[in-house]
Amino acid sequence: MLIHDAVGETPDTDDAALWADGLGLTYPVLADVDADFYPVWDPDEVLPVTYIIDREGIVRWAEAGGTGQLEEIEAFIVDLLDER
């Protein structure tokens, strides 16, 4: 997971740690400390933005604006894990 502050402030590594701890995440959470990610991956500034990237670094899912379909996203991730 990569975080970027929605109000335009550049997050730091402490922000990433707060997100991970607050959400109980057990996978890496990075902060866009150089503000390079946001303009490339969300040029229209539509939040939230979700990307699922496979083990080879290929974007396999992209969604802007959020639809609340967590079950669909979870099923997609489970299918990707089964592709091993």
PDB file of N, CA, C and O in Angstrom:
ATOM      1  N   MET A   1       0.850  -1.157   0.000  1.00  0.00           N
ATOM      2  CA  MET A   1       0.000   0.000   0.000  1.00  0.00           C
ATOM      3  C   MET A   1       0.895   1.218   0.000  1.00  0.00           C
ATOM      4  O   MET A   1       1.918   1.254   0.684  1.00  0.00           O
ATOM      5  N   LEU A   2       0.504   2.215  -0.770  1.00  0.00           N
ATOM      6  CA  LEU A   2       1.216   3.474  -0.796  1.00  0.00           C
ATOM      7  C   LEU A   2       0.228   4.558  -0.415  1.00  0.00           C
ATOM      8  O   LEU A   2      -0.878   4.600  -0.952  1.00  0.00           O
ATOM      9  N   ILE A   3       0.604   5.431   0.497  1.00  0.00           N
ATOM     10  CA  ILE A   3      -0.301   6.485   0.919  1.00  0.00           C
ATOM     11  C   ILE A   3       0.160   7.827   0.396  1.00  0.00           C
ATOM     12  O   ILE A   3       1.352   8.070   0.208  1.00  0.00           O
ATOM     13  N   HIS A   4      -0.811   8.692   0.166  1.00  0.00           N
ATOM     14  CA  HIS A   4      -0.547  10.081  -0.182  1.00  0.00           C
ATOM     15  C   HIS A   4      -1.614  10.904   0.496  1.00  0.00           C
ATOM     16  O   HIS A   4      -2.782  10.518   0.490  1.00  0.00           O
ATOM     17  N   ASP A   5      -1.254  12.006   1.069  1.00  0.00           N
ATOM     18  CA  ASP A   5      -2.181  12.858   1.794  1.00  0.00           C
ATOM     19  C   ASP A   5      -3.144  13.524   0.808  1.00  0.00           C
ATOM     20  O   ASP A   5      -2.704  14.166  -0.146  1.00  0.00           O
ATOM     21  N   ALA A   6      -4.441  13.378   1.029  1.00  0.00           N
ATOM     22  CA  ALA A   6      -5.454  13.892   0.111  1.00  0.00           C
ATOM     23  C   ALA A   6      -5.546  15.412   0.098  1.00  0.00           C
ATOM     24  O   ALA A   6      -6.142  15.977  -0.818  1.00  0.00           O
ATOM     25  N   VAL A   7      -4.978  16.082   1.080  1.00  0.00           N
ATOM     26  CA  VAL A   7      -5.051  17.544   1.100  1.00  0.00           C
ATOM     27  C   VAL A   7      -3.796  18.183   0.532  1.00  0.00           C
ATOM     28  O   VAL A   7      -3.598  19.392   0.654  1.00  0.00           O
ATOM     29  N   GLY A   8      -2.961  17.384  -0.080  1.00  0.00           N
ATOM     30  CA  GLY A   8      -1.800  17.912  -0.765  1.00  0.00           C
ATOM     31  C   GLY A   8      -0.522  17.962   0.048  1.00  0.00           C
ATOM     32  O   GLY A   8       0.524  18.353  -0.470  1.00  0.00           O
ATOM     33  N   GLU A   9      -0.585  17.577   1.293  1.00  0.00           N
ATOM     34  CA  GLU A   9       0.625  17.529   2.107  1.00  0.00           C
ATOM     35  C   GLU A   9       1.407  16.262   1.771  1.00  0.00           C
ATOM     36  O   GLU A   9       0.811  15.212   1.533  1.00  0.00           O
ATOM     37  N   THR A  10       2.696  16.351   1.752  1.00  0.00           N
ATOM     38  CA  THR A  10       3.519  15.186   1.479  1.00  0.00           C
ATOM     39  C   THR A  10       3.614  14.339   2.748  1.00  0.00           C
ATOM     40  O   THR A  10       4.061  14.830   3.785  1.00  0.00           O
ATOM     41  N   PRO A  11       3.196  13.069   2.677  1.00  0.00           N
ATOM     42  CA  PRO A  11       3.259  12.213   3.861  1.00  0.00           C
ATOM     43  C   PRO A  11       4.699  11.811   4.161  1.00  0.00           C
ATOM     44  O   PRO A  11       5.571  11.879   3.295  1.00  0.00           O
ATOM     45  N   ASP A  12       4.929  11.398   5.386  1.00  0.00           N
ATOM     46  CA  ASP A  12       6.253  10.892   5.729  1.00  0.00           C
ATOM     47  C   ASP A  12       6.123   9.451   6.211  1.00  0.00           C
ATOM     48  O   ASP A  12       5.023   8.902   6.263  1.00  0.00           O
ATOM     49  N   THR A  13       7.232   8.857   6.555  1.00  0.00           N
ATOM     50  CA  THR A  13       7.211   7.449   6.948  1.00  0.00           C
ATOM     51  C   THR A  13       6.398   7.229   8.219  1.00  0.00           C
ATOM     52  O   THR A  13       5.836   6.150   8.411  1.00  0.00           O
ATOM     53  N   ASP A  14       6.328   8.235   9.088  1.00  0.00           N
ATOM     54  CA  ASP A  14       5.486   8.113  10.283  1.00  0.00           C
ATOM     55  C   ASP A  14       4.009   7.995   9.895  1.00  0.00           C
ATOM     56  O   ASP A  14       3.259   7.247  10.521  1.00  0.00           O
ATOM     57  N   ASP A  15       3.594   8.742   8.857  1.00  0.00           N
ATOM     58  CA  ASP A  15       2.215   8.641   8.368  1.00  0.00           C
ATOM     59  C   ASP A  15       1.917   7.219   7.900  1.00  0.00           C
ATOM     60  O   ASP A  15       0.857   6.668   8.197  1.00  0.00           O
ATOM     61  N   ALA A  16       2.861   6.635   7.168  1.00  0.00           N
ATOM     62  CA  ALA A  16       2.672   5.269   6.670  1.00  0.00           C
ATOM     63  C   ALA A  16       2.545   4.292   7.830  1.00  0.00           C
ATOM     64  O   ALA A  16       1.700   3.397   7.806  1.00  0.00           O
ATOM     65  N   ALA A  17       3.372   4.463   8.831  1.00  0.00           N
ATOM     66  CA  ALA A  17       3.311   3.582  10.003  1.00  0.00           C
ATOM     67  C   ALA A  17       1.975   3.736  10.729  1.00  0.00           C
ATOM     68  O   ALA A  17       1.403   2.745  11.184  1.00  0.00           O
ATOM     69  N   LEU A  18       1.475   4.962  10.842  1.00  0.00           N
ATOM     70  CA  LEU A  18       0.168   5.187  11.479  1.00  0.00           C
ATOM     71  C   LEU A  18      -0.953   4.494  10.710  1.00  0.00           C
ATOM     72  O   LEU A  18      -1.843   3.887  11.305  1.00  0.00           O
ATOM     73  N   TRP A  19      -0.901   4.591   9.373  1.00  0.00           N
ATOM     74  CA  TRP A  19      -1.910   3.915   8.546  1.00  0.00           C
ATOM     75  C   TRP A  19      -1.850   2.411   8.786  1.00  0.00           C
ATOM     76  O   TRP A  19      -2.875   1.779   9.037  1.00  0.00           O
ATOM     77  N   ALA A  20      -0.669   1.847   8.711  1.00  0.00           N
ATOM     78  CA  ALA A  20      -0.506   0.401   8.863  1.00  0.00           C
ATOM     79  C   ALA A  20      -0.980  -0.049  10.239  1.00  0.00           C
ATOM     80  O   ALA A  20      -1.727  -1.022  10.352  1.00  0.00           O
ATOM     81  N   ASP A  21      -0.553   0.649  11.278  1.00  0.00           N
ATOM     82  CA  ASP A  21      -0.955   0.276  12.633  1.00  0.00           C
ATOM     83  C   ASP A  21      -2.454   0.455  12.833  1.00  0.00           C
ATOM     84  O   ASP A  21      -3.118  -0.412  13.401  1.00  0.00           O
ATOM     85  N   GLY A  22      -2.980   1.571  12.367  1.00  0.00           N
ATOM     86  CA  GLY A  22      -4.394   1.869  12.552  1.00  0.00           C
ATOM     87  C   GLY A  22      -5.316   0.891  11.844  1.00  0.00           C
ATOM     88  O   GLY A  22      -6.416   0.609  12.320  1.00  0.00           O
ATOM     89  N   LEU A  23      -4.867   0.373  10.706  1.00  0.00           N
ATOM     90  CA  LEU A  23      -5.675  -0.570   9.936  1.00  0.00           C
ATOM     91  C   LEU A  23      -5.307  -2.024  10.206  1.00  0.00           C
ATOM     92  O   LEU A  23      -5.937  -2.935   9.669  1.00  0.00           O
ATOM     93  N   GLY A  24      -4.285  -2.246  11.039  1.00  0.00           N
ATOM     94  CA  GLY A  24      -3.864  -3.610  11.337  1.00  0.00           C
ATOM     95  C   GLY A  24      -3.259  -4.318  10.142  1.00  0.00           C
ATOM     96  O   GLY A  24      -3.401  -5.533  10.003  1.00  0.00           O
ATOM     97  N   LEU A  25      -2.582  -3.570   9.272  1.00  0.00           N
ATOM     98  CA  LEU A  25      -2.020  -4.151   8.055  1.00  0.00           C
ATOM     99  C   LEU A  25      -0.732  -4.898   8.365  1.00  0.00           C
ATOM    100  O   LEU A  25       0.061  -4.479   9.207  1.00  0.00           O
ATOM    101  N   THR A  26      -0.542  -6.006   7.670  1.00  0.00           N
ATOM    102  CA  THR A  26       0.653  -6.811   7.870  1.00  0.00           C
ATOM    103  C   THR A  26       1.550  -6.821   6.635  1.00  0.00           C
ATOM    104  O   THR A  26       2.534  -7.558   6.588  1.00  0.00           O
ATOM    105  N   TYR A  27       1.217  -6.013   5.647  1.00  0.00           N
ATOM    106  CA  TYR A  27       2.036  -5.918   4.439  1.00  0.00           C
ATOM    107  C   TYR A  27       2.645  -4.518   4.375  1.00  0.00           C
ATOM    108  O   TYR A  27       2.222  -3.629   5.114  1.00  0.00           O
ATOM    109  N   PRO A  28       3.631  -4.310   3.501  1.00  0.00           N
ATOM    110  CA  PRO A  28       4.316  -3.023   3.459  1.00  0.00           C
ATOM    111  C   PRO A  28       3.387  -1.859   3.105  1.00  0.00           C
ATOM    112  O   PRO A  28       2.548  -1.969   2.211  1.00  0.00           O
ATOM    113  N   VAL A  29       3.548  -0.764   3.809  1.00  0.00           N
ATOM    114  CA  VAL A  29       2.848   0.483   3.534  1.00  0.00           C
ATOM    115  C   VAL A  29       3.926   1.541   3.341  1.00  0.00           C
ATOM    116  O   VAL A  29       4.750   1.763   4.228  1.00  0.00           O
ATOM    117  N   LEU A  30       3.920   2.186   2.197  1.00  0.00           N
ATOM    118  CA  LEU A  30       4.937   3.172   1.857  1.00  0.00           C
ATOM    119  C   LEU A  30       4.340   4.570   1.846  1.00  0.00           C
ATOM    120  O   LEU A  30       3.134   4.728   1.655  1.00  0.00           O
ATOM    121  N   ALA A  31       5.153   5.562   2.042  1.00  0.00           N
ATOM    122  CA  ALA A  31       4.733   6.954   1.954  1.00  0.00           C
ATOM    123  C   ALA A  31       5.355   7.569   0.699  1.00  0.00           C
ATOM    124  O   ALA A  31       6.528   7.338   0.404  1.00  0.00           O
ATOM    125  N   ASP A  32       4.574   8.342  -0.029  1.00  0.00           N
ATOM    126  CA  ASP A  32       5.041   9.017  -1.238  1.00  0.00           C
ATOM    127  C   ASP A  32       5.781  10.295  -0.836  1.00  0.00           C
ATOM    128  O   ASP A  32       5.322  11.405  -1.103  1.00  0.00           O
ATOM    129  N   VAL A  33       6.927  10.114  -0.194  1.00  0.00           N
ATOM    130  CA  VAL A  33       7.655  11.238   0.404  1.00  0.00           C
ATOM    131  C   VAL A  33       8.203  12.232  -0.628  1.00  0.00           C
ATOM    132  O   VAL A  33       8.457  13.389  -0.292  1.00  0.00           O
ATOM    133  N   ASP A  34       8.386  11.801  -1.860  1.00  0.00           N
ATOM    134  CA  ASP A  34       8.866  12.693  -2.919  1.00  0.00           C
ATOM    135  C   ASP A  34       7.733  13.247  -3.773  1.00  0.00           C
ATOM    136  O   ASP A  34       7.970  14.028  -4.694  1.00  0.00           O
ATOM    137  N   ALA A  35       6.496  12.842  -3.467  1.00  0.00           N
ATOM    138  CA  ALA A  35       5.304  13.278  -4.216  1.00  0.00           C
ATOM    139  C   ALA A  35       5.408  12.950  -5.704  1.00  0.00           C
ATOM    140  O   ALA A  35       4.914  13.701  -6.545  1.00  0.00           O
ATOM    141  N   ASP A  36       6.054  11.824  -6.029  1.00  0.00           N
ATOM    142  CA  ASP A  36       6.180  11.393  -7.420  1.00  0.00           C
ATOM    143  C   ASP A  36       5.023  10.510  -7.866  1.00  0.00           C
ATOM    144  O   ASP A  36       4.649  10.517  -9.038  1.00  0.00           O
ATOM    145  N   PHE A  37       4.464   9.759  -6.946  1.00  0.00           N
ATOM    146  CA  PHE A  37       3.445   8.768  -7.277  1.00  0.00           C
ATOM    147  C   PHE A  37       2.113   9.404  -7.659  1.00  0.00           C
ATOM    148  O   PHE A  37       1.524   9.049  -8.681  1.00  0.00           O
ATOM    149  N   TYR A  38       1.653  10.312  -6.868  1.00  0.00           N
ATOM    150  CA  TYR A  38       0.306  10.858  -7.009  1.00  0.00           C
ATOM    151  C   TYR A  38       0.015  11.459  -8.386  1.00  0.00           C
ATOM    152  O   TYR A  38      -1.014  11.119  -8.969  1.00  0.00           O
ATOM    153  N   PRO A  39       0.867  12.336  -8.941  1.00  0.00           N
ATOM    154  CA  PRO A  39       0.545  12.917 -10.240  1.00  0.00           C
ATOM    155  C   PRO A  39       0.538  11.910 -11.384  1.00  0.00           C
ATOM    156  O   PRO A  39      -0.141  12.123 -12.389  1.00  0.00           O
ATOM    157  N   VAL A  40       1.278  10.826 -11.248  1.00  0.00           N
ATOM    158  CA  VAL A  40       1.342   9.816 -12.312  1.00  0.00           C
ATOM    159  C   VAL A  40       0.164   8.844 -12.213  1.00  0.00           C
ATOM    160  O   VAL A  40      -0.474   8.531 -13.217  1.00  0.00           O
ATOM    161  N   TRP A  41      -0.117   8.373 -11.002  1.00  0.00           N
ATOM    162  CA  TRP A  41      -1.106   7.324 -10.809  1.00  0.00           C
ATOM    163  C   TRP A  41      -2.504   7.851 -10.547  1.00  0.00           C
ATOM    164  O   TRP A  41      -3.465   7.089 -10.646  1.00  0.00           O
ATOM    165  N   ASP A  42      -2.653   9.117 -10.219  1.00  0.00           N
ATOM    166  CA  ASP A  42      -3.979   9.708 -10.008  1.00  0.00           C
ATOM    167  C   ASP A  42      -4.002  11.127 -10.577  1.00  0.00           C
ATOM    168  O   ASP A  42      -4.222  12.090  -9.842  1.00  0.00           O
ATOM    169  N   PRO A  43      -3.772  11.257 -11.906  1.00  0.00           N
ATOM    170  CA  PRO A  43      -3.664  12.595 -12.495  1.00  0.00           C
ATOM    171  C   PRO A  43      -4.959  13.406 -12.410  1.00  0.00           C
ATOM    172  O   PRO A  43      -4.914  14.636 -12.413  1.00  0.00           O
ATOM    173  N   ASP A  44      -6.100  12.739 -12.333  1.00  0.00           N
ATOM    174  CA  ASP A  44      -7.379  13.449 -12.250  1.00  0.00           C
ATOM    175  C   ASP A  44      -7.773  13.775 -10.818  1.00  0.00           C
ATOM    176  O   ASP A  44      -8.817  14.382 -10.579  1.00  0.00           O
ATOM    177  N   GLU A  45      -6.937  13.370  -9.863  1.00  0.00           N
ATOM    178  CA  GLU A  45      -7.154  13.623  -8.442  1.00  0.00           C
ATOM    179  C   GLU A  45      -8.515  13.116  -7.963  1.00  0.00           C
ATOM    180  O   GLU A  45      -9.248  13.820  -7.268  1.00  0.00           O
ATOM    181  N   VAL A  46      -8.831  11.892  -8.349  1.00  0.00           N
ATOM    182  CA  VAL A  46     -10.046  11.227  -7.918  1.00  0.00           C
ATOM    183  C   VAL A  46      -9.669  10.274  -6.790  1.00  0.00           C
ATOM    184  O   VAL A  46      -8.886   9.346  -6.995  1.00  0.00           O
ATOM    185  N   LEU A  47     -10.218  10.497  -5.611  1.00  0.00           N
ATOM    186  CA  LEU A  47      -9.913   9.643  -4.463  1.00  0.00           C
ATOM    187  C   LEU A  47     -11.154   8.894  -4.029  1.00  0.00           C
ATOM    188  O   LEU A  47     -12.248   9.447  -4.142  1.00  0.00           O
ATOM    189  N   PRO A  48     -11.057   7.696  -3.549  1.00  0.00           N
ATOM    190  CA  PRO A  48      -9.820   6.930  -3.443  1.00  0.00           C
ATOM    191  C   PRO A  48      -9.457   6.295  -4.777  1.00  0.00           C
ATOM    192  O   PRO A  48     -10.294   6.198  -5.675  1.00  0.00           O
ATOM    193  N   VAL A  49      -8.235   5.872  -4.899  1.00  0.00           N
ATOM    194  CA  VAL A  49      -7.753   5.149  -6.074  1.00  0.00           C
ATOM    195  C   VAL A  49      -7.195   3.830  -5.580  1.00  0.00           C
ATOM    196  O   VAL A  49      -6.432   3.784  -4.615  1.00  0.00           O
ATOM    197  N   THR A  50      -7.584   2.757  -6.252  1.00  0.00           N
ATOM    198  CA  THR A  50      -7.123   1.427  -5.875  1.00  0.00           C
ATOM    199  C   THR A  50      -6.431   0.782  -7.060  1.00  0.00           C
ATOM    200  O   THR A  50      -6.956   0.776  -8.173  1.00  0.00           O
ATOM    201  N   TYR A  51      -5.252   0.242  -6.813  1.00  0.00           N
ATOM    202  CA  TYR A  51      -4.520  -0.540  -7.802  1.00  0.00           C
ATOM    203  C   TYR A  51      -4.142  -1.857  -7.159  1.00  0.00           C
ATOM    204  O   TYR A  51      -3.715  -1.893  -6.005  1.00  0.00           O
ATOM    205  N   ILE A  52      -4.298  -2.930  -7.898  1.00  0.00           N
ATOM    206  CA  ILE A  52      -3.772  -4.222  -7.468  1.00  0.00           C
ATOM    207  C   ILE A  52      -2.681  -4.577  -8.464  1.00  0.00           C
ATOM    208  O   ILE A  52      -2.916  -4.665  -9.669  1.00  0.00           O
ATOM    209  N   ILE A  53      -1.487  -4.778  -7.935  1.00  0.00           N
ATOM    210  CA  ILE A  53      -0.317  -5.056  -8.765  1.00  0.00           C
ATOM    211  C   ILE A  53       0.163  -6.455  -8.434  1.00  0.00           C
ATOM    212  O   ILE A  53       0.370  -6.790  -7.268  1.00  0.00           O
ATOM    213  N   ASP A  54       0.342  -7.280  -9.472  1.00  0.00           N
ATOM    214  CA  ASP A  54       0.737  -8.668  -9.226  1.00  0.00           C
ATOM    215  C   ASP A  54       2.224  -8.783  -8.911  1.00  0.00           C
ATOM    216  O   ASP A  54       2.946  -7.787  -8.876  1.00  0.00           O
ATOM    217  N   ARG A  55       2.661 -10.000  -8.687  1.00  0.00           N
ATOM    218  CA  ARG A  55       4.054 -10.248  -8.288  1.00  0.00           C
ATOM    219  C   ARG A  55       5.067  -9.832  -9.340  1.00  0.00           C
ATOM    220  O   ARG A  55       6.229  -9.587  -9.018  1.00  0.00           O
ATOM    221  N   GLU A  56       4.645  -9.751 -10.584  1.00  0.00           N
ATOM    222  CA  GLU A  56       5.541  -9.341 -11.659  1.00  0.00           C
ATOM    223  C   GLU A  56       5.524  -7.832 -11.867  1.00  0.00           C
ATOM    224  O   GLU A  56       6.205  -7.327 -12.760  1.00  0.00           O
ATOM    225  N   GLY A  57       4.756  -7.102 -11.056  1.00  0.00           N
ATOM    226  CA  GLY A  57       4.686  -5.656 -11.174  1.00  0.00           C
ATOM    227  C   GLY A  57       3.693  -5.163 -12.204  1.00  0.00           C
ATOM    228  O   GLY A  57       3.739  -4.000 -12.605  1.00  0.00           O
ATOM    229  N   ILE A  58       2.789  -6.041 -12.639  1.00  0.00           N
ATOM    230  CA  ILE A  58       1.782  -5.681 -13.643  1.00  0.00           C
ATOM    231  C   ILE A  58       0.507  -5.240 -12.929  1.00  0.00           C
ATOM    232  O   ILE A  58       0.022  -5.929 -12.033  1.00  0.00           O
ATOM    233  N   VAL A  59      -0.038  -4.077 -13.335  1.00  0.00           N
ATOM    234  CA  VAL A  59      -1.295  -3.609 -12.763  1.00  0.00           C
ATOM    235  C   VAL A  59      -2.412  -4.520 -13.276  1.00  0.00           C
ATOM    236  O   VAL A  59      -2.658  -4.605 -14.479  1.00  0.00           O
ATOM    237  N   ARG A  60      -3.073  -5.189 -12.352  1.00  0.00           N
ATOM    238  CA  ARG A  60      -4.129  -6.133 -12.715  1.00  0.00           C
ATOM    239  C   ARG A  60      -5.517  -5.600 -12.390  1.00  0.00           C
ATOM    240  O   ARG A  60      -6.511  -6.144 -12.872  1.00  0.00           O
ATOM    241  N   TRP A  61      -5.604  -4.557 -11.589  1.00  0.00           N
ATOM    242  CA  TRP A  61      -6.887  -3.960 -11.213  1.00  0.00           C
ATOM    243  C   TRP A  61      -6.642  -2.475 -10.997  1.00  0.00           C
ATOM    244  O   TRP A  61      -5.648  -2.084 -10.387  1.00  0.00           O
ATOM    245  N   ALA A  62      -7.541  -1.662 -11.494  1.00  0.00           N
ATOM    246  CA  ALA A  62      -7.458  -0.225 -11.243  1.00  0.00           C
ATOM    247  C   ALA A  62      -8.875   0.306 -11.100  1.00  0.00           C
ATOM    248  O   ALA A  62      -9.765  -0.025 -11.883  1.00  0.00           O
ATOM    249  N   GLU A  63      -9.063   1.130 -10.089  1.00  0.00           N
ATOM    250  CA  GLU A  63     -10.387   1.702  -9.858  1.00  0.00           C
ATOM    251  C   GLU A  63     -10.217   3.082  -9.236  1.00  0.00           C
ATOM    252  O   GLU A  63      -9.500   3.241  -8.248  1.00  0.00           O
ATOM    253  N   ALA A  64     -10.869   4.064  -9.810  1.00  0.00           N
ATOM    254  CA  ALA A  64     -10.837   5.421  -9.264  1.00  0.00           C
ATOM    255  C   ALA A  64     -12.225   5.778  -8.745  1.00  0.00           C
ATOM    256  O   ALA A  64     -13.240   5.471  -9.371  1.00  0.00           O
ATOM    257  N   GLY A  65     -12.246   6.420  -7.609  1.00  0.00           N
ATOM    258  CA  GLY A  65     -13.509   6.876  -7.060  1.00  0.00           C
ATOM    259  C   GLY A  65     -14.135   5.938  -6.056  1.00  0.00           C
ATOM    260  O   GLY A  65     -14.966   6.359  -5.250  1.00  0.00           O
ATOM    261  N   GLY A  66     -13.756   4.677  -6.086  1.00  0.00           N
ATOM    262  CA  GLY A  66     -14.255   3.708  -5.113  1.00  0.00           C
ATOM    263  C   GLY A  66     -15.725   3.389  -5.292  1.00  0.00           C
ATOM    264  O   GLY A  66     -16.544   4.277  -5.528  1.00  0.00           O
ATOM    265  N   THR A  67     -16.044   2.134  -5.179  1.00  0.00           N
ATOM    266  CA  THR A  67     -17.436   1.713  -5.302  1.00  0.00           C
ATOM    267  C   THR A  67     -17.893   0.947  -4.080  1.00  0.00           C
ATOM    268  O   THR A  67     -19.063   0.579  -3.972  1.00  0.00           O
ATOM    269  N   GLY A  68     -16.976   0.706  -3.160  1.00  0.00           N
ATOM    270  CA  GLY A  68     -17.342  -0.032  -1.964  1.00  0.00           C
ATOM    271  C   GLY A  68     -17.491  -1.519  -2.192  1.00  0.00           C
ATOM    272  O   GLY A  68     -18.085  -2.210  -1.363  1.00  0.00           O
ATOM    273  N   GLN A  69     -16.968  -2.032  -3.297  1.00  0.00           N
ATOM    274  CA  GLN A  69     -17.100  -3.443  -3.643  1.00  0.00           C
ATOM    275  C   GLN A  69     -15.924  -4.242  -3.104  1.00  0.00           C
ATOM    276  O   GLN A  69     -15.184  -4.862  -3.867  1.00  0.00           O
ATOM    277  N   LEU A  70     -15.755  -4.226  -1.801  1.00  0.00           N
ATOM    278  CA  LEU A  70     -14.611  -4.919  -1.197  1.00  0.00           C
ATOM    279  C   LEU A  70     -14.644  -6.411  -1.462  1.00  0.00           C
ATOM    280  O   LEU A  70     -13.593  -7.034  -1.614  1.00  0.00           O
ATOM    281  N   GLU A  71     -15.834  -6.997  -1.521  1.00  0.00           N
ATOM    282  CA  GLU A  71     -15.933  -8.434  -1.797  1.00  0.00           C
ATOM    283  C   GLU A  71     -15.392  -8.759  -3.190  1.00  0.00           C
ATOM    284  O   GLU A  71     -14.728  -9.778  -3.380  1.00  0.00           O
ATOM    285  N   GLU A  72     -15.676  -7.898  -4.153  1.00  0.00           N
ATOM    286  CA  GLU A  72     -15.185  -8.102  -5.515  1.00  0.00           C
ATOM    287  C   GLU A  72     -13.666  -7.987  -5.563  1.00  0.00           C
ATOM    288  O   GLU A  72     -13.003  -8.788  -6.222  1.00  0.00           O
ATOM    289  N   ILE A  73     -13.114  -7.000  -4.872  1.00  0.00           N
ATOM    290  CA  ILE A  73     -11.665  -6.823  -4.833  1.00  0.00           C
ATOM    291  C   ILE A  73     -11.010  -8.011  -4.134  1.00  0.00           C
ATOM    292  O   ILE A  73      -9.988  -8.520  -4.593  1.00  0.00           O
ATOM    293  N   GLU A  74     -11.599  -8.448  -3.029  1.00  0.00           N
ATOM    294  CA  GLU A  74     -11.055  -9.601  -2.314  1.00  0.00           C
ATOM    295  C   GLU A  74     -11.062 -10.843  -3.198  1.00  0.00           C
ATOM    296  O   GLU A  74     -10.078 -11.582  -3.226  1.00  0.00           O
ATOM    297  N   ALA A  75     -12.147 -11.081  -3.915  1.00  0.00           N
ATOM    298  CA  ALA A  75     -12.237 -12.244  -4.805  1.00  0.00           C
ATOM    299  C   ALA A  75     -11.167 -12.161  -5.891  1.00  0.00           C
ATOM    300  O   ALA A  75     -10.563 -13.172  -6.248  1.00  0.00           O
ATOM    301  N   PHE A  76     -10.933 -10.957  -6.416  1.00  0.00           N
ATOM    302  CA  PHE A  76      -9.908 -10.785  -7.438  1.00  0.00           C
ATOM    303  C   PHE A  76      -8.532 -11.118  -6.893  1.00  0.00           C
ATOM    304  O   PHE A  76      -7.742 -11.782  -7.564  1.00  0.00           O
ATOM    305  N   ILE A  77      -8.236 -10.659  -5.670  1.00  0.00           N
ATOM    306  CA  ILE A  77      -6.945 -10.945  -5.046  1.00  0.00           C
ATOM    307  C   ILE A  77      -6.787 -12.435  -4.793  1.00  0.00           C
ATOM    308  O   ILE A  77      -5.716 -12.995  -5.028  1.00  0.00           O
ATOM    309  N   VAL A  78      -7.842 -13.080  -4.316  1.00  0.00           N
ATOM    310  CA  VAL A  78      -7.778 -14.522  -4.078  1.00  0.00           C
ATOM    311  C   VAL A  78      -7.491 -15.254  -5.385  1.00  0.00           C
ATOM    312  O   VAL A  78      -6.686 -16.184  -5.404  1.00  0.00           O
ATOM    313  N   ASP A  79      -8.132 -14.851  -6.469  1.00  0.00           N
ATOM    314  CA  ASP A  79      -7.862 -15.467  -7.769  1.00  0.00           C
ATOM    315  C   ASP A  79      -6.407 -15.269  -8.183  1.00  0.00           C
ATOM    316  O   ASP A  79      -5.776 -16.192  -8.698  1.00  0.00           O
ATOM    317  N   LEU A  80      -5.870 -14.061  -7.958  1.00  0.00           N
ATOM    318  CA  LEU A  80      -4.460 -13.816  -8.282  1.00  0.00           C
ATOM    319  C   LEU A  80      -3.534 -14.697  -7.470  1.00  0.00           C
ATOM    320  O   LEU A  80      -2.543 -15.210  -7.989  1.00  0.00           O
ATOM    321  N   LEU A  81      -3.854 -14.873  -6.193  1.00  0.00           N
ATOM    322  CA  LEU A  81      -3.021 -15.728  -5.343  1.00  0.00           C
ATOM    323  C   LEU A  81      -3.079 -17.175  -5.797  1.00  0.00           C
ATOM    324  O   LEU A  81      -2.102 -17.911  -5.659  1.00  0.00           O
ATOM    325  N   ASP A  82      -4.207 -17.583  -6.334  1.00  0.00           N
ATOM    326  CA  ASP A  82      -4.348 -18.951  -6.833  1.00  0.00           C
ATOM    327  C   ASP A  82      -3.557 -19.191  -8.112  1.00  0.00           C
ATOM    328  O   ASP A  82      -3.312 -20.342  -8.475  1.00  0.00           O
ATOM    329  N   GLU A  83      -3.151 -18.119  -8.807  1.00  0.00           N
ATOM    330  CA  GLU A  83      -2.398 -18.246 -10.051  1.00  0.00           C
ATOM    331  C   GLU A  83      -0.962 -18.679  -9.826  1.00  0.00           C
ATOM    332  O   GLU A  83      -0.261 -18.992 -10.789  1.00  0.00           O
ATOM    333  N   ARG A  84      -0.508 -18.707  -8.597  1.00  0.00           N
ATOM    334  CA  ARG A  84       0.891 -19.054  -8.321  1.00  0.00           C
ATOM    335  C   ARG A  84       1.214 -20.298  -8.992  1.00  0.00           C
ATOM    336  O   ARG A  84       2.345 -20.776  -8.895  1.00  0.00           O
TER     337      ARG A  84
END
